[in-house]
Amino acid sequence: MGELPGDLKYSKSHEWVRVNDDGTVTVGITDHAQDQLGDMVYVEVPERGRELEAEEACAVVESVKAASDVYTPLAGTVIEANEALADSPEAVNQDAYGAGWLMKLKPASSGALNDLMDPDAYQAFIDAE
């Protein structure tokens, strides 16, 4: 597994969150999660405008091994979904922290980020699993 990007926050359900300059956040699944799942064959992203509660199942990633729900790490409104994944789900495998992002949210509360793990805490969490 590669180095964890230091500018991200991580959830116990293996999603990452990047805070964007405009206060929105980008969400995806971690490199660890995609590695565990294997080659992606299908990705379903949430609809734009959907209101999400923290830890709500909001997307599905399907690999050759299994289908898995993706949970939103924080409450907010979906302002953009990565529609390109419908045609190229392998982007999640190839670039989990870049082109493989799933959605962008307008968070309901900025304080919710404090509940997520920094890279060191997430690394310790997956080492303990």
ChimeraX attribute file (.defattr): number of C-alpha atoms within 10 A of each C-alpha:
attribute: neighborCount
match mode: 1-to-1
recipient: residues
	/A:1	6
	/A:2	6
	/A:3	8
	/A:4	19
	/A:5	12
	/A:6	10
	/A:7	11
	/A:8	18
	/A:9	23
	/A:10	26
	/A:11	23
	/A:12	14
	/A:13	15
	/A:14	19
	/A:15	23
	/A:16	30
	/A:17	28
	/A:18	21
	/A:19	18
	/A:20	11
	/A:21	7
	/A:22	7
	/A:23	12
	/A:24	19
	/A:25	22
	/A:26	23
	/A:27	26
	/A:28	28
	/A:29	25
	/A:30	24
	/A:31	23
	/A:32	17
	/A:33	18
	/A:34	21
	/A:35	14
	/A:36	12
	/A:37	18
	/A:38	15
	/A:39	19
	/A:40	23
	/A:41	19
	/A:42	18
	/A:43	25
	/A:44	19
	/A:45	22
	/A:46	22
	/A:47	17
	/A:48	15
	/A:49	14
	/A:50	14
	/A:51	17
	/A:52	21
	/A:53	17
	/A:54	15
	/A:55	15
	/A:56	14
	/A:57	15
	/A:58	20
	/A:59	18
	/A:60	17
	/A:61	22
	/A:62	19
	/A:63	20
	/A:64	11
	/A:65	12
	/A:66	13
	/A:67	15
	/A:68	15
	/A:69	14
	/A:70	23
	/A:71	23
	/A:72	25
	/A:73	27
	/A:74	26
	/A:75	19
	/A:76	22
	/A:77	20
	/A:78	23
	/A:79	19
	/A:80	18
	/A:81	20
	/A:82	19
	/A:83	16
	/A:84	15
	/A:85	22
	/A:86	13
	/A:87	11
	/A:88	15
	/A:89	21
	/A:90	21
	/A:91	19
	/A:92	27
	/A:93	22
	/A:94	15
	/A:95	14
	/A:96	21
	/A:97	23
	/A:98	12
	/A:99	17
	/A:100	24
	/A:101	25
	/A:102	28
	/A:103	24
	/A:104	24
	/A:105	27
	/A:106	20
	/A:107	23
	/A:108	16
	/A:109	10
	/A:110	15
	/A:111	9
	/A:112	13
	/A:113	19
	/A:114	9
	/A:115	12
	/A:116	19
	/A:117	19
	/A:118	19
	/A:119	18
	/A:120	11
	/A:121	14
	/A:122	19
	/A:123	15
	/A:124	11
	/A:125	14
	/A:126	12
	/A:127	8
	/A:128	7
	/A:129	5
